[in-house]
Amino acid sequence: MQRKSAFSRRLPDFITEEIVKFLIKKNVPVEFKQLFDTVYTRLREKHSVSGGEEMLRLRVYEKLHTLSEMNMVKKVGKKYRALAAIAKALPPKKRTSAPKPVAKPAKKAPAAKPAKPVAKKTAAPKVATKKPAPKKKAAPAKPAKKAVKAARRA
């Protein structure tokens, strides 16, 4: 089975962002424990931690392995180091656009000459014919529950 090795950007991936920011900032080989402690405190400050510390530890470890498979992080022994391609893991920065100028109201154009009237075609009025709805047949009467029970007892 072939494994997909590309980042999908369905939802913001805060864990990967924090890992990448930390590895780029340090730019030296870092042990997992130091990396996890820093990522965990940053995510806790942002209120982005869910599932507990152990679950987050597993997710961070998985993300690191994914980054190393994609040749963005190099693992040497128990230490991880960022490679040049790690910047691709970060989402593109949001562009801040300058405020748009307010549009000035357009001046009224001089009144145009009225167009020549076009002769209207007259058609015979359509008469809607409605078919009567078919009558429903009455369903046969069901015996009462008490009568059915009495018949079963007899």
C-alpha positions as CSV (number, residue, x, y, z in Angstrom):
1,M,0.0,0.0,0.0
2,Q,1.4,3.4,-1.0
3,R,1.5,6.1,1.6
4,K,0.6,9.7,0.8
5,S,3.5,11.9,1.7
6,A,2.1,15.4,1.4
7,F,0.6,17.8,3.8
8,S,-3.1,18.3,3.5
9,R,-4.3,21.7,4.6
10,R,-7.9,20.9,5.6
11,L,-7.6,22.4,9.1
12,P,-4.9,24.4,10.7
13,D,-2.2,22.0,12.0
14,F,-0.9,23.8,15.1
15,I,1.4,20.9,16.1
16,T,3.4,20.9,12.9
17,E,3.6,24.7,12.9
18,E,5.0,24.7,16.4
19,I,7.5,21.9,15.6
20,V,8.7,23.7,12.5
21,K,9.0,27.1,14.2
22,F,11.0,25.6,17.0
23,L,13.3,23.7,14.8
24,I,13.9,26.7,12.5
25,K,14.6,28.9,15.5
26,K,17.1,26.6,17.2
27,N,18.9,25.5,14.0
28,V,20.8,22.9,16.0
29,P,20.1,19.2,16.7
30,V,17.4,19.0,19.4
31,E,16.3,16.0,21.5
32,F,12.7,15.0,21.4
33,K,12.1,15.7,25.1
34,Q,13.2,19.3,24.8
35,L,11.2,19.8,21.5
36,F,8.1,18.3,23.0
37,D,8.2,20.3,26.2
38,T,8.5,23.6,24.2
39,V,5.7,22.6,21.8
40,Y,3.5,21.5,24.6
41,T,3.8,24.8,26.5
42,R,3.2,26.9,23.4
43,L,0.1,24.9,22.5
44,R,-1.2,25.1,26.1
45,E,-0.8,28.9,26.0
46,K,-2.9,29.0,22.8
47,H,-5.5,26.7,24.3
48,S,-4.9,24.2,21.4
49,V,-4.2,21.1,23.5
50,S,-6.8,18.4,23.4
51,G,-6.6,14.8,24.4
52,G,-4.0,15.1,27.2
53,E,-0.3,15.2,27.3
54,E,0.4,11.6,26.4
55,M,-1.8,11.8,23.3
56,L,-0.1,15.0,22.2
57,R,3.3,13.3,22.7
58,L,2.3,10.6,20.3
59,R,1.0,13.1,17.8
60,V,4.2,15.2,18.0
61,Y,6.3,12.0,17.5
62,E,4.2,11.0,14.5
63,K,4.5,14.5,12.9
64,L,8.3,14.4,13.4
65,H,8.5,11.0,11.6
66,T,6.3,12.3,8.8
67,L,8.6,15.3,8.4
68,S,11.7,13.1,8.4
69,E,10.1,10.8,5.7
70,M,9.5,14.0,3.6
71,N,13.2,15.0,4.0
72,M,12.4,18.1,6.0
73,V,13.9,16.9,9.2
74,K,17.0,14.8,9.7
75,K,17.1,12.4,12.6
76,V,20.6,11.6,13.9
77,G,20.5,9.2,16.9
78,K,18.0,10.7,19.3
79,K,18.2,14.2,17.9
80,Y,16.3,16.1,15.2
81,R,17.6,18.8,13.0
82,A,15.7,21.0,10.4
83,L,16.7,20.8,6.8
84,A,16.3,23.5,4.2
85,A,13.0,22.1,2.9
86,I,11.2,22.5,6.2
87,A,9.8,25.9,5.3
88,K,7.4,24.1,2.9
89,A,5.6,22.6,5.9
90,L,4.5,26.0,7.1
91,P,1.3,27.4,5.7
92,P,1.6,30.4,3.4
93,K,1.5,33.8,5.2
94,K,-1.7,35.6,5.0
95,R,-1.4,38.7,2.9
96,T,-2.5,41.9,4.5
97,S,-4.1,44.0,1.9
98,A,-4.4,47.8,2.1
99,P,-7.8,49.1,2.6
100,K,-9.7,49.5,-0.6
101,P,-10.6,53.1,-1.6
102,V,-14.2,54.1,-1.1
103,A,-16.0,54.4,-4.5
104,K,-17.4,57.8,-5.2
105,P,-21.0,58.0,-6.2
106,A,-21.4,58.2,-10.0
107,K,-22.8,61.3,-11.5
108,K,-26.2,61.0,-13.1
109,A,-26.2,60.7,-16.8
110,P,-28.4,63.0,-18.8
111,A,-31.8,61.5,-19.5
112,A,-31.9,59.5,-22.7
113,K,-34.7,59.9,-25.3
114,P,-37.5,57.5,-24.8
115,A,-37.4,54.6,-27.3
116,K,-40.2,54.1,-29.8
117,P,-43.0,51.9,-28.4
118,V,-43.0,48.4,-29.9
119,A,-46.4,47.0,-30.8
120,K,-47.4,44.3,-28.3
121,K,-48.6,41.0,-29.6
122,T,-51.9,40.0,-28.1
123,A,-52.5,36.4,-27.5
124,A,-55.7,34.6,-26.5
125,P,-55.8,34.2,-22.7
126,K,-54.9,30.7,-21.6
127,V,-57.6,28.9,-19.6
128,A,-56.4,26.5,-17.0
129,T,-58.4,23.3,-17.0
130,K,-58.3,21.3,-13.9
131,K,-59.1,17.6,-13.9
132,P,-61.0,16.4,-10.9
133,A,-59.1,14.3,-8.4
134,P,-59.9,10.6,-8.4
135,K,-62.1,9.5,-5.6
136,K,-60.5,7.2,-3.0
137,K,-62.3,4.0,-2.1
138,A,-63.1,3.5,1.5
139,A,-60.9,0.9,3.2
140,P,-62.7,-2.0,4.8
141,A,-63.4,-1.5,8.4
142,K,-60.9,-3.2,10.8
143,P,-62.4,-5.1,13.7
144,A,-61.8,-3.5,17.1
145,K,-59.0,-4.8,19.2
146,K,-61.3,-6.0,21.9
147,A,-63.4,-8.0,19.4
148,V,-60.2,-9.6,18.1
149,K,-59.0,-10.6,21.5
150,A,-62.4,-12.0,22.4
151,A,-62.4,-14.1,19.2
152,R,-59.0,-15.5,20.0
153,R,-60.1,-16.6,23.5
154,A,-63.1,-18.4,22.3
